[in-house]
């Protein structure tokens, strides 16, 4: 696997803990509501689960490290993380070390990517009509009404359906990492809110309004068809994108952090195609990529709240 992002000392300690595990299921998943819901499904299904929540960028490094450990016939379950170039060698190492790998994902995969991974794992399930939690619920607990309800709420947020008010509360509460395992354990018990969740949500709503206003104040709009809005990220990228679309009438929203990583949302099903041009991926209407800012570009973005790289993304859209 080429150039995986380095793991922090705390993350390397997690790898040590996987090596010393006393359970038979290791769950490697993303770090949002979809991942938390999928982990709740796993914990309703299996007696013991060791979970690693990973960013998309650090997924290859986590997979490479775990694959090199003795699998002992245990299950390595991967959910809500898409294909990345060069995963095949790590999967081969995992198989040689007696890991049983099951991979469930709802991002867009190319046929050749599916073929390459399917040949190296015990199970590969790709379903773009559901969220990752929904796939896990259908596969692992098809007859569990609580699992179905968890999947319904989680998919409502992850697929941008916005029909269940519980999903917005949980999605925003999980913008704070400290709430991740708390919400997960709540879902395991079949509960979707309590006093702590409501208090966190109220506090976040107040904080979020200010952050969104700051982003919109620095939004740069390009083009007319589609109308593309670029804004610096101060927090809550999904909610910021939705506010930009509502207030400025954009069809594509790109929310950029200080390192050059961005979230893209689009009315047309093109977000994943654009993100792939910038080393990322995702869904047709919501994805993420990386401009890969240099030091000078990071400095300029911090000072000016805009970047010349915006035009590269505009061109990528025009080239589709």
C-alpha positions in Angstrom: 0.0 0.0 0.0 1.5 3.3 -1.0 2.1 6.2 1.3 -0.4 5.6 4.1 -0.9 8.5 6.5 1.3 8.1 9.6 -0.5 7.1 12.8 -0.2 9.1 15.9 1.3 7.6 19.1 -2.3 7.2 20.5 -3.3 5.4 17.3 -0.2 3.1 17.5 -1.3 2.2 21.0 -4.6 1.1 19.5 -2.7 -1.2 17.2 -0.9 -2.6 20.2 -4.3 -3.2 21.9 -5.5 -5.0 18.8 -2.5 -7.3 19.0 -3.3 -8.0 22.7 -7.1 -8.3 22.1 -9.2 -10.8 24.0 -12.2 -10.6 21.6 -12.7 -12.3 18.2 -14.1 -9.3 16.2 -12.1 -6.2 15.2 -14.3 -3.5 13.6 -12.4 -0.9 11.4 -14.8 1.8 10.4 -15.1 5.5 9.7 -15.7 8.2 12.3 -19.1 9.7 11.7 -22.7 8.8 12.6 -22.8 6.0 9.9 -19.8 4.4 11.5 -21.1 4.8 15.0 -24.4 3.2 13.9 -22.5 0.3 12.2 -20.5 -0.2 15.4 -23.7 -0.4 17.4 -25.0 -3.1 15.0 -21.8 -5.1 15.5 -22.1 -4.9 19.2 -25.7 -6.1 19.2 -24.6 -9.0 17.0 -21.3 -10.0 18.6 -20.4 -10.6 22.2 -17.0 -8.9 22.0 -15.9 -6.2 19.5 -12.7 -4.1 19.4 -13.4 -0.9 17.4 -11.1 1.4 15.6 -12.7 4.6 14.3 -10.6 5.9 11.4 -10.5 8.9 9.1 -10.5 8.1 5.4 -6.9 9.3 5.1 -5.6 7.0 7.9 -7.6 3.9 6.8 -4.7 2.5 4.7 -2.3 2.8 7.6 -4.7 1.2 10.0 -5.4 -1.7 7.6 -1.7 -2.2 6.9 -0.8 -2.4 10.6 -3.7 -4.7 11.6 -3.1 -7.0 8.6 0.4 -7.6 9.9 -0.8 -8.8 13.3 -1.7 -12.5 13.9 -5.4 -12.9 12.9 -5.9 -16.2 14.7 -9.0 -16.8 12.5 -10.7 -13.7 13.9 -13.0 -11.4 12.0 -11.8 -8.1 10.7 -14.9 -6.3 9.7 -14.5 -3.1 7.6 -17.5 -0.8 7.2 -18.2 2.7 5.7 -14.7 3.0 4.2 -14.2 2.9 0.4 -11.6 1.4 -1.8 -8.2 3.0 -1.9 -5.4 2.4 -4.3 -3.0 -0.2 -3.1 -5.1 -2.0 -0.5 -4.6 -5.4 -2.2 -1.2 -6.2 -0.7 -2.5 -5.5 2.8 -5.5 -7.7 2.2 -3.1 -10.5 1.1 -1.1 -10.1 4.2 -4.2 -10.2 6.3 -5.3 -13.5 4.7 -1.8 -15.0 5.2 -2.0 -14.0 8.8 -5.4 -15.8 9.2 -7.7 -12.8 9.4 -11.2 -13.3 8.0 -12.0 -10.0 6.3 -15.5 -8.8 5.6 -15.9 -5.5 3.9 -19.2 -3.6 3.7 -19.4 -0.2 2.1 -21.8 2.1 0.3 -19.4 4.3 -1.7 -19.0 4.0 -5.4 -16.5 1.4 -6.5 -15.2 0.6 -10.0 -15.7 -2.9 -11.3 -12.0 -3.6 -11.3 -11.7 -2.5 -7.7 -14.6 -4.8 -6.7 -12.9 -7.7 -8.5 -9.5 -7.1 -6.9 -10.9 -6.9 -3.4 -13.4 -9.7 -3.7 -10.7 -12.1 -4.6 -8.9 -11.3 -1.3 -11.7 -11.2 1.3 -14.2 -13.6 2.8 -17.1 -11.2 1.9 -17.5 -7.9 0.0 -20.8 -6.1 0.1 -21.2 -2.9 -1.9 -24.7 -1.3 -1.9 -24.9 2.4 -2.8 -28.7 2.5 -2.0 -28.1 2.2 1.7 -25.7 3.8 4.3 -22.9 1.6 5.7 -25.0 1.0 8.9 -27.9 -0.1 6.8 -25.8 -2.7 5.0 -24.5 -4.0 8.4 -28.0 -4.2 9.8 -29.3 -6.1 6.8 -26.4 -8.5 6.8 -25.8 -9.1 10.5 -29.2 -8.6 12.2 -31.9 -8.9 9.5 -34.6 -9.9 12.0 -33.7 -7.3 14.7 -36.3 -4.5 14.9 -33.9 -2.3 16.9 -31.2 -2.8 14.3 -33.6 -1.7 11.6 -34.6 1.4 13.5 -30.9 2.3 14.1 -30.3 1.9 10.3 -33.4 4.0 9.5 -32.2 6.9 11.6 -28.6 6.7 10.6 -29.3 6.4 6.8 -31.6 9.4 7.0 -28.6 11.6 8.0 -25.9 9.9 6.0 -27.9 9.9 2.7 -29.1 13.4 3.2 -32.8 12.4 3.4 -33.5 14.7 6.4 -36.9 13.1 7.1 -36.3 12.0 10.7 -35.5 14.8 13.2 -33.6 12.3 15.4 -30.9 11.9 12.7 -29.9 15.6 12.6 -29.5 15.7 16.4 -27.3 12.7 16.5 -25.3 13.7 13.4 -24.5 17.1 14.9 -23.8 15.8 18.4 -21.2 13.4 16.8 -19.3 16.4 15.4 -17.7 16.3 18.8 -15.5 13.2 19.1 -16.0 13.0 22.8 -19.6 11.9 22.1 -18.8 9.0 19.8 -18.7 6.0 22.1 -21.5 7.5 24.3 -23.9 7.7 21.3 -22.8 4.3 20.2 -23.6 2.7 23.5 -27.0 4.5 23.5 -27.8 3.1 20.1 -26.8 -0.4 21.3 -29.5 -0.1 23.9 -32.1 1.0 21.3 -32.2 4.6 22.5 -31.7 7.7 20.4 -31.6 10.5 22.9 -31.3 11.4 26.5 -30.6 14.5 28.6 -26.9 14.5 27.7 -27.6 14.3 24.0 -30.2 17.1 24.1 -27.8 19.3 26.2 -25.0 18.8 23.7 -27.3 19.4 20.8 -28.5 22.7 22.2 -24.9 23.9 22.9 -23.8 22.8 19.4 -26.7 24.6 17.7 -25.6 27.9 19.3 -22.0 27.4 18.4 -22.7 26.2 14.9 -24.7 29.3 13.9 -21.7 31.5 14.5 -19.3 29.2 12.6 -21.6 29.0 9.6 -22.0 32.8 9.5 -18.2 33.1 9.5 -17.9 30.7 6.6 -20.6 32.4 4.6 -18.9 35.8 5.1 -15.8 34.5 3.3 -17.6 32.4 0.6 -16.4 32.9 -3.0 -18.9 32.0 -5.8 -17.8 30.9 -9.2 -19.8 30.2 -12.4 -23.5 30.1 -13.1 -24.3 26.6 -14.2 -23.4 25.2 -11.9 -23.0 28.0 -9.3 -20.1 26.9 -7.1 -19.5 28.2 -3.6 -16.1 27.9 -1.9 -15.8 28.6 1.8 -13.3 28.1 4.7 -14.3 25.6 7.3 -14.8 26.7 10.9 -16.8 23.6 11.8 -19.8 21.5 10.8 -19.1 21.1 7.0 -22.5 19.4 6.1 -24.5 22.1 7.8 -22.3 24.9 6.4 -22.8 23.5 2.9 -26.6 23.4 3.4 -26.7 26.9 4.6 -24.6 28.2 1.7 -26.9 26.5 -0.7 -30.0 28.0 1.0 -28.6 31.5 1.3 -26.6 31.9 -1.9 -28.4 29.7 -4.3 -25.4 27.5 -5.1 -25.6 24.0 -6.7 -22.1 22.9 -5.6 -20.6 23.8 -2.2 -16.9 23.2 -1.3 -15.9 23.6 2.3 -12.1 23.8 2.8 -10.0 23.4 5.9 -6.6 25.0 6.5 -4.6 22.0 5.2 -6.5 21.9 1.9 -8.8 19.0 2.6 -12.3 19.7 1.4 -15.9 18.5 1.6 -18.0 18.8 -1.5 -21.8 18.7 -1.8 -23.6 18.9 -5.2 -27.2 18.9 -6.5 -26.1 16.9 -9.5 -24.5 13.5 -8.8 -21.0 14.6 -9.4 -19.3 15.0 -6.0 -17.6 11.6 -6.0 -16.3 12.2 -9.5 -14.8 15.6 -8.6 -13.4 14.3 -5.3 -11.5 11.5 -7.2 -9.7 14.1 -9.2 -8.2 15.3 -5.9 -7.3 12.0 -4.2 -10.6 11.5 -2.5 -14.0 9.9 -3.1 -17.4 9.5 -1.6 -21.0 9.6 -2.8 -22.6 11.2 -5.8 -24.0 14.1 -3.8 -21.4 14.3 -0.9 -17.7 13.5 -1.0 -14.3 14.7 0.1 -10.9 15.4 -1.4 -7.6 17.2 -0.8 -6.0 20.1 -2.6 -2.8 19.2 -0.9 -1.8 22.8 0.1 1.9 23.6 0.2 3.2 25.6 3.2 2.8 28.9 1.3 -0.7 27.9 0.2 -1.7 27.1 3.8 -0.4 30.5 4.9 -2.2 32.3 2.1 -5.4 30.5 2.9 -5.2 31.4 6.6 -4.7 35.0 5.8 -7.0 35.5 2.8 -9.7 32.7 3.3 -9.4 31.7 -0.3 -7.1 29.8 -2.7 -6.1 29.8 -6.3 -6.8 26.1 -6.2 -10.5 26.8 -6.3 -10.1 27.3 -10.1 -8.6 23.8 -10.4 -11.8 22.4 -9.0 -14.0 24.6 -11.2 -12.1 23.2 -14.2 -12.5 19.6 -12.9 -16.3 20.2 -12.9 -16.2 21.7 -16.4 -14.2 18.7 -17.7 -16.8 16.2 -16.5 
